[in-house]
Structure formats: C-alpha cells, structure tokens
Amino acid sequence: MKARRIALAFVSLLLWQEPVRAGVREWQNAGWEKITSEEGITTFRKSFPNSEVKGVGGECIINASIGKILWVLMDNEHKADWVDKFKSTRTVDTPSDLSNIQYAAFKMPFPVADRDFVYRYDFSVDQATNAIIVAVKSVEHPKAPASDTVGVRGEILHGRYVLQAKGPNQTFVKAEYLADPKGILPTWVVNIVQKSWPFKTLAGLRRQVKKPFVKEWDIYTKTLKPKMKVAH
C-alpha cells in the first residue's frame, strides 16, 4: 500500500509539472526568458524591437472566477490594496461596455518624479482558447488630466491579460506588459524595477479576490460570459 501511495504521488507530481513545463515552453517559443518561479507564479521578460525597456510577464492559477478577477481589475476604489506604488485612479470615459479609458498615477521614491498613465482597456473573448482577453494600451483623451499634472506621463506600449477558466472557482491568468515610464530614468534602472511587476501584480490579485466585498463583474456576466463556449 505504501508503495502504491508513493507511485500515485509521483504520477500526480508529473501531471502537475507537465502543464507548468508546457506553459514555460509557450512563453519561450514567443521569445520570453524565464525569470523566476515562486509561490506558483512564474515570471518572464522579453526584449522588443525598437525598445530598450524590456517587456515583463507572468502566469499563475488564481482560486477565483473570471468574473471576480475582472471586478478587481475594474475596481478603482480599492486599487491601493494591491497595486504597487499606487497613488490614484479613475475612469475617464466608457466608449462601450467592452471598452473604457482609465487614468492612473503612481508614487515614485524621491528624487524620481511620480508617473501617470492614460490607457484603454478592451475586453474580448478568444473563441479558440475560450479565454477572456483584456488588451491594454496608452491613448490620449481630452477628458484626461494634462500630461504634466503629476510629473511624467508614461506610455503602455503593449499590455494584455488572458483569463482562462479551469473550474467554477479557478482561473489561469497570464499578464504581460511593455511600459515605458519615460523621463530621464536610466533604462537599466527601469528594467530592474519592472522586473518585479508580474509577481507583485499576480500575487496582489490573488490576495484581493479573497476580500468579502469582491463580486462578479456585471459586464462579464451580461456580455462576455454568454459568448464563451464553456463559461464558469
């Protein structure tokens, strides 16, 4: 019996490790370099053409539904609970249920000037993978604060969240960003600071979705969920 239990445990370990290896291979095939793997969160970085700033990304399983994770992403009131260096944020405009314009400002340590961003969220369903895609990119908007209001206006060149249900209350989450904070910061400093972004963001999401006030995002329930092949 003991030998059988050991064998079953070994098989379970292999079955758990294989998706992890497959996930790493998928990132590496797209040109990403693995940085770390800790607490179930694997992080990566990538060099992009015409950019000295490196892109960063990560993936993990979060024990919550897609709807709750999206609610946390859209909840401006409690952003300070989990977003690193958070200062303030607000919704600037909502062109449609599946698109909105956001403003966010971040505190930087002295003597570095604070940074802010104006960016657009676009939500869609990837039918091939049955996943929710949240595309993020900097935009200009007349209702946003002036670019010199906080300090320096940064730019999100590329951003994306991929949310794929693995059960009623379990979601596989991928996040990737290429963001240039602009200003006079040396590139090597920017790359060191942003290297920790994937882990902090995914770990923060994990903590935040456990809060009792978190609920299902109504836009997901009404608009996105019905478009999915299998929705949880």
C-alpha positions as CSV (number, residue, x, y, z in Angstrom):
1,M,0.0,0.0,0.0
2,K,2.8,2.4,0.9
3,A,4.5,1.7,-2.5
4,R,1.2,2.3,-4.3
5,R,0.7,5.7,-2.5
6,I,4.2,6.7,-3.4
7,A,3.6,5.8,-7.0
8,L,0.3,7.7,-7.1
9,A,2.0,10.8,-5.6
10,F,4.8,10.6,-8.2
11,V,2.2,10.4,-11.0
12,S,0.3,13.3,-9.6
13,L,3.5,15.4,-9.4
14,L,4.3,14.6,-13.1
15,L,0.8,15.6,-14.1
16,W,1.1,18.9,-12.2
17,Q,4.6,19.6,-13.6
18,E,3.7,18.9,-17.3
19,P,1.3,21.9,-17.7
20,V,3.9,24.1,-16.0
21,R,6.6,23.0,-18.4
22,A,4.2,23.4,-21.3
23,G,3.4,27.0,-20.1
24,V,7.1,27.9,-19.9
25,R,7.7,26.4,-23.4
26,E,4.9,28.5,-24.8
27,W,6.4,31.7,-23.4
28,Q,9.9,30.7,-24.6
29,N,8.6,29.9,-28.1
30,A,7.3,33.5,-28.2
31,G,10.7,34.9,-27.3
32,W,10.3,35.3,-23.5
33,E,13.0,34.4,-21.0
34,K,12.0,32.8,-17.7
35,I,13.0,34.9,-14.6
36,T,11.6,33.2,-11.5
37,S,9.1,30.6,-10.3
38,E,7.9,31.1,-6.8
39,E,4.6,30.6,-4.9
40,G,3.1,29.2,-8.0
41,I,3.8,32.3,-10.0
42,T,6.2,32.1,-13.0
43,T,7.6,35.3,-14.4
44,F,9.3,36.2,-17.7
45,R,10.9,39.1,-19.6
46,K,11.4,39.8,-23.3
47,S,13.3,42.2,-25.5
48,F,11.2,44.0,-28.1
49,P,12.4,45.7,-31.3
50,N,12.9,49.5,-31.0
51,S,12.6,49.4,-27.2
52,E,15.4,49.5,-24.7
53,V,12.8,48.8,-22.0
54,K,12.1,45.1,-21.6
55,G,8.6,43.6,-21.5
56,V,7.6,41.6,-18.4
57,G,5.0,38.9,-17.9
58,G,3.8,36.1,-15.7
59,E,1.3,33.4,-15.1
60,C,-0.4,31.6,-12.3
61,I,-3.6,29.9,-11.1
62,I,-5.9,32.1,-9.0
63,N,-8.7,30.5,-7.0
64,A,-11.5,32.7,-8.1
65,S,-13.8,33.0,-11.1
66,I,-13.0,35.1,-14.1
67,G,-15.9,37.5,-13.2
68,K,-14.3,38.2,-9.8
69,I,-10.8,38.8,-11.2
70,L,-12.3,41.2,-13.8
71,W,-14.2,43.0,-11.0
72,V,-10.9,43.5,-9.1
73,L,-9.2,44.9,-12.2
74,M,-12.0,47.4,-12.7
75,D,-12.5,48.3,-9.0
76,N,-10.8,51.7,-8.7
77,E,-11.9,52.2,-5.1
78,H,-9.6,49.5,-3.6
79,K,-6.7,49.7,-6.0
80,A,-4.4,50.8,-3.2
81,D,-4.9,47.4,-1.5
82,W,-3.0,45.5,-4.1
83,V,-1.4,47.8,-6.8
84,D,2.3,48.6,-6.2
85,K,3.2,52.3,-5.8
86,F,-0.5,53.2,-6.3
87,K,-1.4,56.9,-5.9
88,S,-4.8,57.5,-7.6
89,T,-7.0,56.3,-10.5
90,R,-10.3,57.0,-12.1
91,T,-12.4,56.0,-15.2
92,V,-12.1,58.8,-17.8
93,D,-14.6,57.5,-20.4
94,T,-16.6,54.4,-21.3
95,P,-17.0,54.2,-25.1
96,S,-18.8,50.9,-24.8
97,D,-19.4,48.0,-22.4
98,L,-16.3,46.3,-23.7
99,S,-14.0,49.4,-23.8
100,N,-13.1,52.0,-21.3
101,I,-10.4,54.7,-20.7
102,Q,-8.6,54.7,-17.4
103,Y,-6.2,57.2,-15.7
104,A,-3.8,56.0,-13.1
105,A,-1.0,57.8,-11.1
106,F,1.9,56.2,-9.2
107,K,4.1,57.4,-6.4
108,M,7.8,57.1,-7.0
109,P,10.6,57.3,-4.4
110,F,12.4,60.7,-4.1
111,P,14.0,62.1,-6.2
112,V,12.2,60.4,-9.1
113,A,9.1,62.2,-10.3
114,D,5.7,60.5,-10.0
115,R,4.3,58.8,-13.1
116,D,0.9,58.7,-14.6
117,F,-0.7,56.8,-17.5
118,V,-3.9,57.2,-19.6
119,Y,-4.8,53.9,-21.2
120,R,-7.6,51.9,-22.8
121,Y,-9.0,48.6,-21.7
122,D,-10.6,46.4,-24.5
123,F,-12.3,43.2,-23.5
124,S,-13.0,40.3,-25.8
125,V,-13.4,36.5,-26.0
126,D,-10.8,34.4,-27.7
127,Q,-13.0,31.6,-29.2
128,A,-10.0,29.4,-30.0
129,T,-8.9,29.1,-26.3
130,N,-12.2,30.0,-24.6
131,A,-10.4,32.8,-22.7
132,I,-11.2,36.4,-21.9
133,I,-8.6,38.8,-23.3
134,V,-8.0,42.2,-21.7
135,A,-5.9,44.4,-24.1
136,V,-4.3,47.4,-22.6
137,K,-2.6,50.3,-24.4
138,S,-1.9,54.0,-23.8
139,V,-4.2,56.6,-25.5
140,E,-4.8,60.3,-25.5
141,H,-8.1,61.6,-24.3
142,P,-9.4,65.2,-23.9
143,K,-11.0,64.3,-20.5
144,A,-7.8,63.0,-19.0
145,P,-5.6,65.3,-16.8
146,A,-2.8,67.2,-18.5
147,S,0.4,65.2,-19.0
148,D,2.3,67.4,-16.6
149,T,-0.2,67.2,-13.7
150,V,1.6,64.5,-11.7
151,G,5.1,64.5,-13.0
152,V,5.9,62.4,-16.1
153,R,3.4,60.8,-18.4
154,G,4.4,57.2,-19.1
155,E,3.3,55.0,-22.0
156,I,2.0,51.5,-22.1
157,L,3.1,50.2,-25.5
158,H,1.5,46.8,-25.0
159,G,-0.4,45.1,-22.3
160,R,-2.6,42.0,-22.0
161,Y,-4.3,39.8,-19.5
162,V,-5.5,36.4,-20.5
163,L,-8.1,34.7,-18.2
164,Q,-9.0,31.1,-18.8
165,A,-11.4,29.2,-16.6
166,K,-10.1,25.9,-15.1
167,G,-13.2,25.3,-12.9
168,P,-16.1,27.2,-11.3
169,N,-13.7,29.0,-8.9
170,Q,-10.3,28.6,-10.5
171,T,-8.7,30.7,-13.3
172,F,-5.5,30.5,-15.2
173,V,-4.1,34.1,-15.5
174,K,-1.4,35.4,-17.8
175,A,-0.3,39.0,-17.7
176,E,2.2,40.8,-19.9
177,Y,3.3,44.4,-20.2
178,L,5.7,46.6,-22.1
179,A,5.6,50.0,-20.4
180,D,8.0,53.0,-20.8
181,P,7.9,55.3,-17.8
182,K,9.6,58.0,-19.9
183,G,11.6,60.8,-18.2
184,I,15.3,60.6,-17.5
185,L,15.5,57.3,-15.7
186,P,18.3,55.1,-16.9
187,T,17.0,52.1,-18.9
188,W,18.8,49.6,-16.7
189,V,17.1,51.0,-13.6
190,V,13.7,50.8,-15.3
191,N,14.3,47.1,-16.2
192,I,15.3,46.2,-12.7
193,V,12.3,47.9,-11.1
194,Q,9.8,46.5,-13.6
195,K,11.3,43.0,-13.3
196,S,9.2,42.5,-10.1
197,W,5.9,43.8,-11.7
198,P,4.5,40.4,-12.7
199,F,5.0,38.7,-9.4
200,K,3.6,41.7,-7.4
201,T,0.6,42.1,-9.7
202,L,-0.4,38.4,-9.7
203,A,0.2,38.0,-6.0
204,G,-1.8,41.1,-5.4
205,L,-4.7,39.8,-7.5
206,R,-4.6,36.5,-5.5
207,R,-4.9,38.4,-2.2
208,Q,-7.6,40.9,-3.4
209,V,-10.0,38.4,-4.9
210,K,-10.4,36.8,-1.4
211,K,-11.8,40.0,0.1
212,P,-15.5,39.6,1.1
213,F,-16.7,42.6,-0.9
214,V,-15.4,41.2,-4.2
215,K,-18.2,40.2,-6.6
216,E,-18.8,39.2,-10.2
217,W,-18.2,41.9,-12.8
218,D,-21.6,42.6,-14.3
219,I,-20.2,43.3,-17.8
220,Y,-18.6,39.8,-17.8
221,T,-21.9,38.2,-16.6
222,K,-24.1,40.0,-19.1
223,T,-21.9,40.4,-22.2
224,L,-18.7,38.3,-22.2
225,K,-19.8,35.1,-20.5
226,P,-22.6,34.3,-23.0
227,K,-20.0,34.4,-25.8
228,M,-17.9,31.7,-24.2
229,K,-18.1,28.0,-25.3
230,V,-17.9,26.8,-21.7
231,A,-18.4,29.6,-19.1
232,H,-17.7,29.3,-15.4
